[in-house]
């Protein structure tokens, strides 16, 4: 389909068609400063809440639900990105609520995962210190755009009493089934205090990348349940390279395996209780995922 007279438009179209069926948001064809094709996976949530205004209403509905359950106003901590603080939180009647919609603290440290994770952990410690006696936690990572795995572990480390395998990662070294040795990642106690309590992790199909990873590794911990919908399912890092014409490409070149040995690439981290958000929730003014998460924890307490 390609020859010496193929136009740039046609070449871009053919390359885009080649990768479209992967439905992997980590796969991109980029003409710098001109255009980009992303092999996006269809999202039920984004179809339902298709505009910025609807997504703002979604979060307002979530906040209203928390308020009706006795939580005070949602507060924020840490650097802002796209108008949102790193962590958003509230505490009521022994319940801690923690929300983060990205897995990096700052654009200044995003390229330095260990440094970024250390900063994120310090900020999280300052948030958790504000809580009273914690009997249970709701950790909301719906519509999380991702970031770096070190961040995911920095958060998870605050919720374990012992070192435990979080996941293993295998990097492709040539040939579809040729991989290097497994790289093991562990959750281990870090921070000023660890919160060993029942936890509900709230996810949906826009919990992506390092958000996928966070949901997956939290399931390795005892007394953690996931509620909502499967995460997006794009775990692999992005392998980037340049074509001879200076266009850029990113591909997924790794396999992530959960602590149970399963690979959830494209499937997403599965939930223990499936609950969908729809636009009807906005009319009712009640978030069924938060309600289900609270009910699930109440049964365990």
Secondary structure, DSSP 8 states (H G I E B T S, - for coil): ---TT--HHHHHHHHHHHHHTT-EEEEEEEETTTEEEEE----HHHHHS-SHHHHHHHHHHHHHHHHHTT----EEEEEEETTEEEEEEEEETTEEEEE-S-B-S-TTTTT-HHHHHHHHHHHHHHHHTTS-S-SEEEEE-TT---B-HHHHHHHHGGG-SS-EEEEEEEEB-SSTT-B---EEEEE---SS----SEEEEEE-TT--THHHHHHHHHTTSTTEEEEES------S-EEEEE-TTS-EEEEE-EEEEETTS---TTT----SEE----THHHHHT--HHHHHHHHHHHHH-
